[in-house]
Amino acid sequence: MHQSKLAKYFSCNSNEEMTKKSKQNTNNEFNAQLTKKLKKDSTNINITGSCSTEHESVEESNEVCLHKALDLTFPSIKQQNIVWKKICAENLMLDYCILFPQGIANTLFNMLEEELQYFTGDLTRIKVFGKWHNIPRKQASYGDEGLTYTYSGITTPALPWPTPLLAIRDLLHHLCGIYYNFVLVNRYQDGKDKIGEHKDDEKELDSSAPIASVSLGQPRTFYFVHQDARRKLRHVDKVQLLLEHGSLLLMKAPTNKFWYHALPPRAAAKLPRINLTFRCITKKQHSLVPT
């Protein structure tokens, strides 16, 4: 189980839904709360004493408390209440919304900090232009049994779905009508962590299904650059947006065929971010996890 001094930013009581606020206020409040928590010594950052007993370890009581704090069927999240923003350009189709209210997003962030296991060893390096580089962030992948995902010279196995990721997957299925069988997780410690320009166009991906990107934690700038502009063949305006705490971005076809996307470093970003990119891997093309 992944443990971190940053794991307990918010109380278990933080799952109450907030009243309607602007997106900017939501993320300002997240930053203010998280920054305040980080100033405290980690030994003083508790969840709530009411969740534990004297016979439970701190680790066990914290996990139980987090799961008690949130109904993972997300009964308050209704399709009709979601406000979508459509972002379009030449061969680019994006849908963006704030999916999780702040309290739910806070608790999900803490759950994932507790439960996710990140890759080590060879799976922490990727091949770019024939050279191997350390990945400037933490990564993990989860999904249905037997699935793998190959990109940049590495093949990542799908670990079994942890409860919170499975709950988010099921919510996306309910809202979008798409069964996602795989998720790639990227954890950015702060603004130094990044991901370079790339396309999610690997052969094992179902290109007709949108990639669903869920962001939790530090809001970060995300941009798209057209392949012709990248090759300096012609001018095409860059598309840029802010991925906010609790947000969902759907990258629809044919976006990944024509556009690269990236999360650049930002010195002003001091807090961690977890990004979940849910994908559909085609059954006929997937490879089995080596035994």
C-alpha positions in Angstrom: 0.0 0.0 0.0 1.4 3.4 -1.0 2.1 5.6 2.0 3.0 9.2 2.0 3.3 12.1 4.4 1.0 13.9 2.1 -1.7 11.2 2.3 -4.0 12.9 4.9 -4.8 16.4 3.7 -8.5 16.4 4.6 -10.7 15.2 7.4 -13.0 12.2 6.8 -15.8 14.7 7.3 -14.9 16.6 4.1 -17.2 14.5 1.9 -20.1 16.9 2.3 -21.0 18.5 -1.0 -20.2 22.1 -1.4 -22.7 24.6 -2.6 -22.3 25.9 -6.1 -19.2 28.0 -6.5 -17.2 29.2 -9.5 -14.4 26.9 -10.7 -11.8 29.4 -9.7 -13.1 29.5 -6.1 -13.1 25.7 -6.0 -9.4 25.4 -6.9 -8.4 28.4 -4.8 -10.0 26.8 -1.8 -8.4 23.5 -2.5 -5.0 25.2 -2.7 -5.5 27.1 0.5 -6.6 24.0 2.5 -3.9 21.8 1.2 -1.2 24.4 1.7 -2.4 24.9 5.3 -2.2 21.2 5.9 1.3 20.8 4.5 2.6 23.4 7.0 1.7 21.0 9.8 3.8 18.2 10.9 2.6 14.9 9.3 2.1 13.3 12.8 -0.5 15.9 13.5 -2.5 15.4 10.3 -5.2 12.9 11.4 -8.4 11.8 9.9 -10.9 11.5 12.8 -10.4 9.5 16.0 -14.0 8.2 15.8 -13.1 5.8 13.0 -10.4 3.8 14.8 -10.2 1.5 17.7 -7.4 0.7 20.0 -6.9 -2.7 18.3 -6.5 -1.3 14.8 -3.2 -0.1 13.3 -3.1 3.5 12.2 -2.8 2.4 8.6 -5.9 0.1 8.9 -8.0 2.7 10.7 -7.1 5.4 8.2 -8.2 3.3 5.2 -11.4 2.2 6.9 -12.2 5.8 7.8 -11.6 7.1 4.2 -14.0 4.4 2.8 -16.6 5.2 5.4 -16.3 8.9 4.4 -17.7 8.5 0.9 -20.5 6.6 -0.8 -18.7 5.2 -3.9 -21.9 4.9 -5.8 -21.8 8.7 -6.0 -25.6 9.1 -5.7 -25.4 12.9 -5.8 -23.7 13.0 -9.2 -26.4 13.2 -11.8 -26.0 13.5 -15.6 -28.5 16.3 -15.7 -26.5 18.4 -13.2 -23.2 18.3 -15.0 -22.3 21.4 -16.9 -20.2 20.5 -20.0 -17.9 22.8 -21.9 -17.2 21.8 -25.5 -13.8 22.8 -26.9 -13.4 22.4 -30.6 -10.8 23.1 -33.3 -9.7 21.5 -36.5 -10.1 17.7 -35.9 -10.1 18.4 -32.2 -13.1 17.5 -30.0 -13.0 17.8 -26.2 -15.7 17.8 -23.6 -14.8 19.2 -20.1 -16.6 19.4 -16.8 -16.2 19.5 -13.1 -17.3 16.0 -12.3 -16.6 15.8 -8.5 -17.6 18.5 -6.0 -14.7 19.5 -3.8 -15.5 17.3 -0.8 -15.8 14.2 -2.9 -12.7 15.1 -4.9 -10.7 15.6 -1.6 -11.7 12.2 -0.3 -11.0 10.4 -3.5 -7.5 12.0 -3.6 -6.8 10.7 -0.1 -8.1 7.3 -1.0 -5.8 7.0 -4.0 -2.9 8.3 -2.0 -3.5 5.4 0.4 -4.2 2.6 -2.1 -2.3 3.1 -5.3 1.0 1.2 -5.9 3.4 2.8 -8.4 5.8 1.2 -10.7 9.5 0.6 -9.8 12.5 -0.6 -11.7 12.4 -0.8 -15.5 8.8 0.4 -15.6 10.0 3.8 -14.4 11.8 4.5 -17.7 10.6 5.2 -21.2 12.3 5.2 -24.6 12.3 8.5 -26.5 14.1 8.8 -29.9 16.0 5.7 -29.2 17.3 6.8 -25.7 16.0 5.7 -22.3 14.9 8.3 -19.9 13.5 8.3 -16.3 9.8 9.1 -16.2 9.4 12.6 -14.5 6.4 11.5 -12.5 5.1 8.3 -10.8 3.0 5.8 -12.9 0.8 2.8 -12.4 -1.8 1.0 -14.4 -4.9 -0.9 -13.4 -7.6 -2.8 -15.4 -9.3 -6.0 -16.3 -7.3 -9.2 -15.8 -4.8 -10.0 -18.5 -4.6 -6.6 -20.1 -1.4 -4.7 -20.9 -0.6 -1.4 -22.5 2.5 -0.8 -24.6 3.9 2.7 -25.2 7.4 4.4 -25.5 9.2 1.1 -25.3 7.6 -0.3 -22.2 4.7 -2.7 -21.5 2.7 -2.0 -18.4 0.6 -4.7 -16.8 -2.9 -4.0 -15.5 -3.0 -4.5 -11.7 -6.3 -5.5 -10.2 -8.8 -2.6 -9.8 -8.7 -1.0 -6.4 -12.1 0.0 -5.0 -12.0 3.8 -5.7 -10.7 3.4 -9.3 -13.4 0.8 -10.0 -16.0 3.1 -8.6 -14.9 6.0 -10.8 -14.8 3.6 -13.8 -18.4 2.5 -13.1 -19.5 6.2 -12.8 -17.9 7.0 -16.2 -19.7 4.0 -17.7 -23.0 5.3 -16.3 -22.5 8.9 -17.5 -20.8 8.2 -20.8 -22.1 4.8 -21.8 -18.5 3.5 -22.3 -17.0 0.5 -20.5 -13.4 1.4 -19.7 -11.2 -1.6 -19.1 -7.9 0.1 -18.3 -6.6 3.2 -16.5 -3.1 4.7 -16.6 -2.3 6.7 -13.5 0.2 9.5 -13.4 1.1 11.2 -10.1 2.8 14.6 -10.3 4.6 15.5 -7.0 4.6 19.2 -7.9 5.2 21.5 -10.9 8.6 20.0 -11.7 6.9 16.8 -12.7 5.6 16.8 -16.3 4.7 14.9 -19.4 5.9 15.8 -22.8 4.1 16.2 -26.1 2.6 12.9 -27.3 -0.4 11.2 -28.8 -2.5 8.4 -27.2 -2.7 6.5 -30.5 -1.3 3.1 -29.7 -2.6 0.2 -31.7 -4.2 -1.6 -28.8 -6.5 1.4 -28.0 -10.0 1.6 -29.4 -9.7 4.8 -31.3 -13.5 5.3 -31.5 -13.8 5.5 -27.7 -12.8 8.8 -26.0 -10.1 8.8 -23.5 -11.5 10.0 -20.1 -9.0 12.0 -18.1 -9.9 12.6 -14.4 -7.8 15.2 -12.5 -7.4 15.3 -8.7 -5.2 17.7 -6.8 -3.2 20.6 -8.0 -4.8 22.4 -11.0 -2.3 22.2 -14.0 -2.1 23.7 -17.4 -2.7 21.2 -20.3 -2.3 22.0 -24.0 -2.8 20.5 -27.4 -0.6 21.2 -30.5 -1.6 20.2 -34.0 0.9 17.8 -35.7 1.3 20.2 -38.7 2.2 23.0 -36.4 4.6 20.8 -34.5 6.3 19.9 -37.8 6.2 23.6 -38.8 4.2 22.8 -41.9 1.6 25.5 -41.2 0.3 27.6 -38.4 -2.4 26.1 -36.2 -3.4 27.8 -33.0 -2.5 25.8 -29.8 -5.4 24.8 -27.6 -4.8 25.3 -23.8 -6.9 24.7 -20.7 -6.7 24.4 -17.0 -7.4 20.9 -15.6 -9.0 21.5 -12.3 -9.4 19.5 -9.1 -12.3 17.1 -9.6 -12.5 17.7 -13.4 -13.1 15.3 -16.3 -11.8 15.8 -19.8 -13.1 13.6 -22.7 -10.7 13.5 -25.6 -12.9 12.3 -28.5 -11.9 11.0 -31.9 -10.2 12.1 -34.1 -8.3 14.3 -31.6 -5.5 11.8 -30.9 -4.9 11.2 -34.6 -4.0 14.9 -35.4 -3.1 16.5 -32.0 -0.3 16.0 -29.5 -0.9 16.9 -25.9 1.3 17.7 -22.9 1.4 18.8 -19.3 4.4 21.2 -19.1 6.3 22.0 -15.9 5.1 24.9 -13.8 7.2 26.4 -11.0 4.1 27.9 -9.4 2.5 24.5 -8.9 3.6 23.4 -5.5 1.1 20.7 -4.7 0.6 17.1 -5.9 -1.8 16.0 -8.7 -3.1 12.6 -9.6 -4.4 12.1 -13.1 -6.4 9.0 -14.2 -6.7 8.4 -17.9 -9.3 5.7 -18.6 -9.0 3.8 -21.8 -10.6 1.1 -23.9 -8.1 -1.6 -24.9 -9.4 -3.9 -27.7 -9.7 -7.5 -26.5 -8.4 -8.9 -29.8 -5.2 -7.0 -29.7 -4.3 -7.2 -26.0 -1.4 -9.3 -24.8 -1.4 -11.5 -21.7 0.5 -10.5 -18.7 3.7 -12.7 -18.5 3.7 -15.3 -15.8 
